[in-house]
């Protein structure tokens, strides 16, 4: 009777089978999900502090937000902490970091244990039974491909952490910009409402003069139109406020109806002191060390280099060793097994060349990122200088002049109704100057935040 070979289940399958049995799938209910999501509608200081504890990844190369001691909408602590804990992108990156760290435990492990058994005659099981097994020697020693796989996993974990750091760094500035935009929209709406209330006091007089024919109907309608334009821009400011509220809520992972968002006022802009900033021009070495985006690019290069090494070491032969046991009716033989496999000559050259190209591409990406970082330094510095001049000189001076012109035009109209057109014109100019002033103050803070982000400043940004 011909001999038959019976495959024996690999030993490595057993832990997998036990793991599948022991790991039960978690069930999520709609009520549980709803309760967790509803928490963000009124997250307290204690909720943020607890979320920060759960979000901990260990030491980072950037300053971490501190848990807020109280809910102060005009202060930065609550917003930075909430964003660090609940921003959707940051939460996803945090999971990637933890997954990459977990994968290091499996990287570089020996190949599966290879085993097989042979039964010479099915009709007579005792005739001859043979069992063979081999283990990966290089994997057990942690050399060759195994070592390269471990190094690659280490670099991948570091790269995942650096990507998380880069996003966390940029996020804090995005949150501050969103707070500034929300505060600016509220400030503009308040300023326009005050101007409208002041100017609307003359409306009964204008209607009376028009009704008695002392001023032309077109002149009166021009004045009413000026007031309508004020109301129009008030509505636009409220729309912008709603958009800014939604943007800030999305960045911080909060509900737009959160009390802190509702309570945030225009005073947040005044807490920034960009005019006191002392901006320096860091050298390339300092940028590479302190700018999270550049550190992330450097680690991506390290990952590409480790991948190239791993592919190159795939050319190493696989060496296996293990026992061979043969059982016969009259004897038992115990011997050894030695096996090896060598890649076919040239079979891996294509993948190695491809890995080399990816490594070179990662180096070029780092080079491009450094050039872009230097360009951002120059452009943000120029923008900041222009913003300082606008916010401290041009916009305030123009606003003061327009305020005086409106007062003078109103006095002229009260003395001579025929001067109403001048008053209508002054209302429009005053509205434009108010809008420019609010925008200039917000843009100055934004330009300063851009400079701080571009320099990779380590110091806490106070607001």
Order of alpha helices (4+ residues) and beta strands (2+ residues): beta-alpha-alpha-alpha-alpha-alpha-beta-beta-alpha-alpha-alpha-alpha-alpha-alpha-alpha-alpha-beta-beta-alpha-alpha-alpha
